[in-house]
Protein backbone atom coordinates (compact mmCIF):
# COMPACT_ATOMS: atom_id res chain seq x y z
CA UNK A 1 0.00 0.00 0.00
CA UNK A 2 3.04 2.29 -0.16
CA UNK A 3 1.81 3.38 -3.60
CA UNK A 4 -1.32 4.95 -2.08
CA UNK A 5 -0.08 5.91 1.42
CA UNK A 6 2.51 8.74 1.29
CA UNK A 7 5.89 8.22 2.93
CA UNK A 8 5.37 10.61 5.88
CA UNK A 9 2.35 8.50 6.88
CA UNK A 10 3.58 5.10 5.77
CA UNK A 11 6.85 5.11 7.73
CA UNK A 12 5.45 5.78 11.25
CA UNK A 13 2.70 3.23 10.61
CA UNK A 14 5.31 0.70 9.56
CA UNK A 15 7.37 1.40 12.70
CA UNK A 16 4.28 0.96 14.86
CA UNK A 17 3.51 -2.49 13.44
CA UNK A 18 7.12 -3.63 13.84
CA UNK A 19 7.53 -2.25 17.37
CA UNK A 20 4.32 -3.51 18.91
CA UNK A 21 4.76 -7.11 17.87
CA UNK A 22 7.66 -7.10 20.38
CA UNK A 23 5.27 -6.04 23.12
CA UNK A 24 2.73 -8.61 21.96
CA UNK A 25 5.32 -11.37 22.33
CA UNK A 26 5.60 -10.37 25.97
CA UNK A 27 2.10 -11.71 26.51
CA UNK A 28 3.07 -15.33 25.86
CA UNK A 29 3.35 -16.36 29.51
CA UNK A 30 -0.02 -14.91 30.50
CA UNK A 31 -1.95 -16.21 27.47
CA UNK A 32 -0.17 -19.40 26.48
CA UNK A 33 -3.13 -21.58 27.44
CA UNK A 34 -4.84 -20.98 24.09
CA UNK A 35 -4.33 -19.31 20.72
CA UNK A 36 -7.49 -17.23 21.03
CA UNK A 37 -6.15 -15.40 24.09
CA UNK A 38 -2.80 -14.76 22.41
CA UNK A 39 -4.49 -13.36 19.31
CA UNK A 40 -6.57 -11.08 21.52
CA UNK A 41 -3.43 -9.85 23.25
CA UNK A 42 -1.76 -9.25 19.88
CA UNK A 43 -4.73 -7.19 18.70
CA UNK A 44 -4.81 -5.19 21.91
CA UNK A 45 -1.09 -4.38 21.64
CA UNK A 46 -1.35 -3.30 18.00
CA UNK A 47 -4.41 -1.14 18.68
CA UNK A 48 -3.95 2.62 18.95
CA UNK A 49 -6.05 5.74 18.58
CA UNK A 50 -5.74 8.29 15.78
CA UNK A 51 -2.22 9.47 15.05
CA UNK A 52 -1.30 13.10 14.69
CA UNK A 53 -2.15 14.74 11.38
CA UNK A 54 0.40 14.57 8.55
CA UNK A 55 0.45 16.80 5.48
CA UNK A 56 1.35 15.15 2.18
CA UNK A 57 0.26 15.35 -1.47
CA UNK A 58 -2.02 18.30 -0.72
CA UNK A 59 -3.97 16.27 1.85
CA UNK A 60 -4.25 15.88 5.62
CA UNK A 61 -3.59 12.29 6.69
CA UNK A 62 -4.00 10.31 9.90
CA UNK A 63 -4.05 6.62 10.83
CA UNK A 64 -5.13 4.27 13.61
CA UNK A 65 -5.27 0.54 14.35
CA UNK A 66 -8.44 -1.08 15.71
CA UNK A 67 -8.97 -4.55 17.11
CA UNK A 68 -12.28 -6.35 17.51
CA UNK A 69 -13.01 -9.78 19.01
CA UNK A 70 -16.21 -11.33 17.74
CA UNK A 71 -18.06 -14.36 19.06
CA UNK A 72 -16.74 -16.60 16.28
CA UNK A 73 -18.23 -19.80 17.68
CA UNK A 74 -20.81 -22.33 16.55
CA UNK A 75 -21.60 -24.02 13.22
CA UNK A 76 -21.55 -20.76 11.26
CA UNK A 77 -18.26 -19.54 12.70
CA UNK A 78 -15.69 -18.23 10.23
CA UNK A 79 -13.09 -20.84 11.19
CA UNK A 80 -15.40 -23.75 10.41
CA UNK A 81 -16.30 -22.23 7.04
CA UNK A 82 -13.01 -20.77 5.87
CA UNK A 83 -10.32 -22.36 8.07
CA UNK A 84 -9.31 -18.98 9.48
CA UNK A 85 -9.28 -17.48 12.96
CA UNK A 86 -9.63 -13.97 11.60
CA UNK A 87 -8.45 -11.27 9.25
CA UNK A 88 -5.96 -8.41 9.21
CA UNK A 89 -7.01 -5.62 6.87
CA UNK A 90 -5.97 -2.17 5.73
CA UNK A 91 -8.48 0.51 4.81
CA UNK A 92 -7.32 3.66 2.99
CA UNK A 93 -10.20 6.16 2.91
CA UNK A 94 -9.64 9.09 0.56
CA UNK A 95 -11.91 11.89 -0.62
CA UNK A 96 -12.23 10.32 -4.06
CA UNK A 97 -12.15 6.60 -3.29
CA UNK A 98 -11.48 3.84 -0.77
CA UNK A 99 -8.89 1.07 -1.09
CA UNK A 100 -8.95 -2.14 0.93
CA UNK A 101 -6.61 -5.04 1.46
CA UNK A 102 -6.76 -8.08 3.71
CA UNK A 103 -5.22 -11.41 4.62
CA UNK A 104 -6.81 -14.36 6.44
CA UNK A 105 -4.89 -16.01 9.26
CA UNK A 106 -4.93 -19.16 11.36
CA UNK A 107 -3.08 -19.01 14.70
CA UNK A 108 -1.22 -21.88 16.38
CA UNK A 109 0.82 -22.22 19.56
CA UNK A 110 4.49 -23.21 19.49
CA UNK A 111 5.92 -24.92 16.41
CA UNK A 112 3.77 -24.97 13.29
CA UNK A 113 2.98 -28.65 12.87
CA UNK A 114 2.14 -30.12 9.49
CA UNK A 115 -0.82 -32.07 10.87
CA UNK A 116 -4.04 -32.86 9.05
CA UNK A 117 -6.12 -30.23 10.87
CA UNK A 118 -3.82 -27.35 10.01
CA UNK A 119 -3.34 -28.55 6.43
CA UNK A 120 -7.11 -28.61 5.95
CA UNK A 121 -7.47 -25.16 7.51
CA UNK A 122 -4.85 -23.65 5.21
CA UNK A 123 -6.37 -25.38 2.19
CA UNK A 124 -9.76 -23.88 3.07
CA UNK A 125 -8.26 -20.39 3.32
CA UNK A 126 -6.44 -20.79 0.02
CA UNK A 127 -9.54 -22.08 -1.75
CA UNK A 128 -11.44 -19.08 -0.47
CA UNK A 129 -8.76 -16.51 -1.39
CA UNK A 130 -5.75 -17.90 -3.23
CA UNK A 131 -2.44 -16.44 -2.09
CA UNK A 132 -4.15 -14.54 0.70
CA UNK A 133 -3.63 -16.55 3.89
CA UNK A 134 -1.07 -16.96 6.64
CA UNK A 135 -0.33 -19.11 9.69
CA UNK A 136 0.72 -17.31 12.88
CA UNK A 137 3.02 -19.28 15.17
CA UNK A 138 3.01 -18.14 18.80
CA UNK A 139 6.01 -19.44 20.75
CA UNK A 140 7.85 -18.41 23.94
CA UNK A 141 10.88 -17.10 22.07
CA UNK A 142 9.11 -15.28 19.23
CA UNK A 143 5.95 -14.95 17.15
CA UNK A 144 6.42 -15.99 13.53
CA UNK A 145 4.42 -16.13 10.31
CA UNK A 146 4.45 -18.31 7.20
CA UNK A 147 2.15 -17.62 4.27
CA UNK A 148 -0.43 -20.26 3.47
CA UNK A 149 1.02 -20.76 0.01
CA UNK A 150 4.51 -21.38 1.37
CA UNK A 151 3.13 -23.70 4.04
CA UNK A 152 1.43 -25.90 1.44
CA UNK A 153 4.43 -25.82 -0.91
CA UNK A 154 6.73 -26.98 1.88
CA UNK A 155 4.63 -30.01 2.81
CA UNK A 156 6.55 -32.23 0.43
CA UNK A 157 9.84 -30.37 0.72
CA UNK A 158 11.19 -30.96 4.26
CA UNK A 159 14.54 -29.40 3.39
CA UNK A 160 12.92 -26.02 2.76
CA UNK A 161 10.70 -25.88 5.84
CA UNK A 162 11.01 -22.58 7.63
CA UNK A 163 12.61 -20.93 4.62
CA UNK A 164 9.80 -18.40 4.23
CA UNK A 165 9.02 -17.93 7.92
CA UNK A 166 9.24 -14.33 9.19
CA UNK A 167 8.98 -12.69 12.59
CA UNK A 168 5.45 -11.37 13.01
CA UNK A 169 6.48 -7.72 13.13
CA UNK A 170 8.64 -8.10 10.03
CA UNK A 171 5.77 -9.75 8.19
CA UNK A 172 3.27 -7.01 9.08
CA UNK A 173 5.64 -4.10 8.43
CA UNK A 174 7.65 -5.36 5.45
CA UNK A 175 5.32 -7.80 3.66
CA UNK A 176 1.67 -7.12 4.46
CA UNK A 177 1.71 -3.32 4.73
CA UNK A 178 3.69 -2.63 1.51
CA UNK A 179 1.77 -5.17 -0.62
CA UNK A 180 3.73 -8.42 -1.10
CA UNK A 181 1.27 -10.33 1.13
CA UNK A 182 -2.50 -10.17 1.11
CA UNK A 183 -4.89 -9.16 -1.64
CA UNK A 184 -6.40 -5.82 -2.54
CA UNK A 185 -10.15 -5.66 -2.42
CA UNK A 186 -10.57 -8.13 0.46
CA UNK A 187 -12.53 -6.52 3.26
CA UNK A 188 -14.62 -7.56 6.25
CA UNK A 189 -17.69 -5.45 6.94
CA UNK A 190 -18.29 -5.98 10.66
CA UNK A 191 -21.68 -4.24 10.65
CA UNK A 192 -23.21 -6.47 8.00
CA UNK A 193 -20.97 -9.47 8.88
CA UNK A 194 -19.91 -10.02 5.30
CA UNK A 195 -16.51 -10.80 3.81
CA UNK A 196 -15.83 -9.30 0.37
CA UNK A 197 -13.32 -11.23 -1.75
CA UNK A 198 -12.20 -10.16 -5.25
CA UNK A 199 -12.48 -13.01 -7.74
CA UNK A 200 -12.20 -12.85 -11.54
CA UNK A 201 -12.90 -9.13 -11.63
CA UNK A 202 -15.92 -9.36 -9.34
CA UNK A 203 -16.54 -9.31 -5.59
CA UNK A 204 -17.57 -12.57 -3.94
CA UNK A 205 -19.69 -11.98 -0.84
CA UNK A 206 -19.68 -14.38 2.12
CA UNK A 207 -21.86 -14.06 5.21
CA UNK A 208 -19.57 -15.19 8.02
CA UNK A 209 -19.10 -14.79 11.75
CA UNK A 210 -15.53 -13.70 12.24
CA UNK A 211 -13.38 -14.48 15.27
CA UNK A 212 -10.86 -11.62 15.20
CA UNK A 213 -10.34 -8.51 13.11
CA UNK A 214 -7.29 -6.24 13.22
CA UNK A 215 -7.95 -3.19 11.04
CA UNK A 216 -5.42 -0.53 10.02
CA UNK A 217 -7.29 2.62 8.97
CA UNK A 218 -5.74 5.49 7.02
CA UNK A 219 -7.80 8.62 6.25
CA UNK A 220 -7.09 11.66 4.11
CA UNK A 221 -8.92 14.95 3.60
CA UNK A 222 -8.16 18.02 1.50
CA UNK A 223 -6.25 20.73 3.32
C-alpha positions as CSV (number, residue, x, y, z in Angstrom):
1,X,0.0,0.0,0.0
2,X,3.0,2.3,-0.2
3,X,1.8,3.4,-3.6
4,X,-1.3,5.0,-2.1
5,X,-0.1,5.9,1.4
6,X,2.5,8.7,1.3
7,X,5.9,8.2,2.9
8,X,5.4,10.6,5.9
9,X,2.3,8.5,6.9
10,X,3.6,5.1,5.8
11,X,6.8,5.1,7.7
12,X,5.5,5.8,11.2
13,X,2.7,3.2,10.6
14,X,5.3,0.7,9.6
15,X,7.4,1.4,12.7
16,X,4.3,1.0,14.9
17,X,3.5,-2.5,13.4
18,X,7.1,-3.6,13.8
19,X,7.5,-2.3,17.4
20,X,4.3,-3.5,18.9
21,X,4.8,-7.1,17.9
22,X,7.7,-7.1,20.4
23,X,5.3,-6.0,23.1
24,X,2.7,-8.6,22.0
25,X,5.3,-11.4,22.3
26,X,5.6,-10.4,26.0
27,X,2.1,-11.7,26.5
28,X,3.1,-15.3,25.9
29,X,3.3,-16.4,29.5
30,X,0.0,-14.9,30.5
31,X,-2.0,-16.2,27.5
32,X,-0.2,-19.4,26.5
33,X,-3.1,-21.6,27.4
34,X,-4.8,-21.0,24.1
35,X,-4.3,-19.3,20.7
36,X,-7.5,-17.2,21.0
37,X,-6.2,-15.4,24.1
38,X,-2.8,-14.8,22.4
39,X,-4.5,-13.4,19.3
40,X,-6.6,-11.1,21.5
41,X,-3.4,-9.8,23.2
42,X,-1.8,-9.3,19.9
43,X,-4.7,-7.2,18.7
44,X,-4.8,-5.2,21.9
45,X,-1.1,-4.4,21.6
46,X,-1.4,-3.3,18.0
47,X,-4.4,-1.1,18.7
48,X,-3.9,2.6,18.9
49,X,-6.1,5.7,18.6
50,X,-5.7,8.3,15.8
51,X,-2.2,9.5,15.0
52,X,-1.3,13.1,14.7
53,X,-2.1,14.7,11.4
54,X,0.4,14.6,8.6
55,X,0.5,16.8,5.5
56,X,1.4,15.1,2.2
57,X,0.3,15.3,-1.5
58,X,-2.0,18.3,-0.7
59,X,-4.0,16.3,1.8
60,X,-4.2,15.9,5.6
61,X,-3.6,12.3,6.7
62,X,-4.0,10.3,9.9
63,X,-4.1,6.6,10.8
64,X,-5.1,4.3,13.6
65,X,-5.3,0.5,14.4
66,X,-8.4,-1.1,15.7
67,X,-9.0,-4.6,17.1
68,X,-12.3,-6.4,17.5
69,X,-13.0,-9.8,19.0
70,X,-16.2,-11.3,17.7
71,X,-18.1,-14.4,19.1
72,X,-16.7,-16.6,16.3
73,X,-18.2,-19.8,17.7
74,X,-20.8,-22.3,16.5
75,X,-21.6,-24.0,13.2
76,X,-21.6,-20.8,11.3
77,X,-18.3,-19.5,12.7
78,X,-15.7,-18.2,10.2
79,X,-13.1,-20.8,11.2
80,X,-15.4,-23.7,10.4
81,X,-16.3,-22.2,7.0
82,X,-13.0,-20.8,5.9
83,X,-10.3,-22.4,8.1
84,X,-9.3,-19.0,9.5
85,X,-9.3,-17.5,13.0
86,X,-9.6,-14.0,11.6
87,X,-8.4,-11.3,9.2
88,X,-6.0,-8.4,9.2
89,X,-7.0,-5.6,6.9
90,X,-6.0,-2.2,5.7
91,X,-8.5,0.5,4.8
92,X,-7.3,3.7,3.0
93,X,-10.2,6.2,2.9
94,X,-9.6,9.1,0.6
95,X,-11.9,11.9,-0.6
96,X,-12.2,10.3,-4.1
97,X,-12.2,6.6,-3.3
98,X,-11.5,3.8,-0.8
99,X,-8.9,1.1,-1.1
100,X,-8.9,-2.1,0.9
101,X,-6.6,-5.0,1.5
102,X,-6.8,-8.1,3.7
103,X,-5.2,-11.4,4.6
104,X,-6.8,-14.4,6.4
105,X,-4.9,-16.0,9.3
106,X,-4.9,-19.2,11.4
107,X,-3.1,-19.0,14.7
108,X,-1.2,-21.9,16.4
109,X,0.8,-22.2,19.6
110,X,4.5,-23.2,19.5
111,X,5.9,-24.9,16.4
112,X,3.8,-25.0,13.3
113,X,3.0,-28.7,12.9
114,X,2.1,-30.1,9.5
115,X,-0.8,-32.1,10.9
116,X,-4.0,-32.9,9.0
117,X,-6.1,-30.2,10.9
118,X,-3.8,-27.3,10.0
119,X,-3.3,-28.5,6.4
120,X,-7.1,-28.6,5.9
121,X,-7.5,-25.2,7.5
122,X,-4.9,-23.7,5.2
123,X,-6.4,-25.4,2.2
124,X,-9.8,-23.9,3.1
125,X,-8.3,-20.4,3.3
126,X,-6.4,-20.8,0.0
127,X,-9.5,-22.1,-1.8
128,X,-11.4,-19.1,-0.5
129,X,-8.8,-16.5,-1.4
130,X,-5.8,-17.9,-3.2
131,X,-2.4,-16.4,-2.1
132,X,-4.1,-14.5,0.7
133,X,-3.6,-16.5,3.9
134,X,-1.1,-17.0,6.6
135,X,-0.3,-19.1,9.7
136,X,0.7,-17.3,12.9
137,X,3.0,-19.3,15.2
138,X,3.0,-18.1,18.8
139,X,6.0,-19.4,20.7
140,X,7.9,-18.4,23.9
141,X,10.9,-17.1,22.1
142,X,9.1,-15.3,19.2
143,X,6.0,-14.9,17.1
144,X,6.4,-16.0,13.5
145,X,4.4,-16.1,10.3
146,X,4.4,-18.3,7.2
147,X,2.1,-17.6,4.3
148,X,-0.4,-20.3,3.5
149,X,1.0,-20.8,0.0
150,X,4.5,-21.4,1.4
151,X,3.1,-23.7,4.0
152,X,1.4,-25.9,1.4
153,X,4.4,-25.8,-0.9
154,X,6.7,-27.0,1.9
155,X,4.6,-30.0,2.8
156,X,6.6,-32.2,0.4
157,X,9.8,-30.4,0.7
158,X,11.2,-31.0,4.3
159,X,14.5,-29.4,3.4
160,X,12.9,-26.0,2.8
161,X,10.7,-25.9,5.8
162,X,11.0,-22.6,7.6
163,X,12.6,-20.9,4.6
164,X,9.8,-18.4,4.2
165,X,9.0,-17.9,7.9
166,X,9.2,-14.3,9.2
167,X,9.0,-12.7,12.6
168,X,5.4,-11.4,13.0
169,X,6.5,-7.7,13.1
170,X,8.6,-8.1,10.0
171,X,5.8,-9.7,8.2
172,X,3.3,-7.0,9.1
173,X,5.6,-4.1,8.4
174,X,7.7,-5.4,5.4
175,X,5.3,-7.8,3.7
176,X,1.7,-7.1,4.5
177,X,1.7,-3.3,4.7
178,X,3.7,-2.6,1.5
179,X,1.8,-5.2,-0.6
180,X,3.7,-8.4,-1.1
181,X,1.3,-10.3,1.1
182,X,-2.5,-10.2,1.1
183,X,-4.9,-9.2,-1.6
184,X,-6.4,-5.8,-2.5
185,X,-10.2,-5.7,-2.4
186,X,-10.6,-8.1,0.5
187,X,-12.5,-6.5,3.3
188,X,-14.6,-7.6,6.3
189,X,-17.7,-5.5,6.9
190,X,-18.3,-6.0,10.7
191,X,-21.7,-4.2,10.7
192,X,-23.2,-6.5,8.0
193,X,-21.0,-9.5,8.9
194,X,-19.9,-10.0,5.3
195,X,-16.5,-10.8,3.8
196,X,-15.8,-9.3,0.4
197,X,-13.3,-11.2,-1.7
198,X,-12.2,-10.2,-5.3
199,X,-12.5,-13.0,-7.7
200,X,-12.2,-12.8,-11.5
201,X,-12.9,-9.1,-11.6
202,X,-15.9,-9.4,-9.3
203,X,-16.5,-9.3,-5.6
204,X,-17.6,-12.6,-3.9
205,X,-19.7,-12.0,-0.8
206,X,-19.7,-14.4,2.1
207,X,-21.9,-14.1,5.2
208,X,-19.6,-15.2,8.0
209,X,-19.1,-14.8,11.8
210,X,-15.5,-13.7,12.2
211,X,-13.4,-14.5,15.3
212,X,-10.9,-11.6,15.2
213,X,-10.3,-8.5,13.1
214,X,-7.3,-6.2,13.2
215,X,-7.9,-3.2,11.0
216,X,-5.4,-0.5,10.0
217,X,-7.3,2.6,9.0
218,X,-5.7,5.5,7.0
219,X,-7.8,8.6,6.3
220,X,-7.1,11.7,4.1
221,X,-8.9,15.0,3.6
222,X,-8.2,18.0,1.5
223,X,-6.2,20.7,3.3
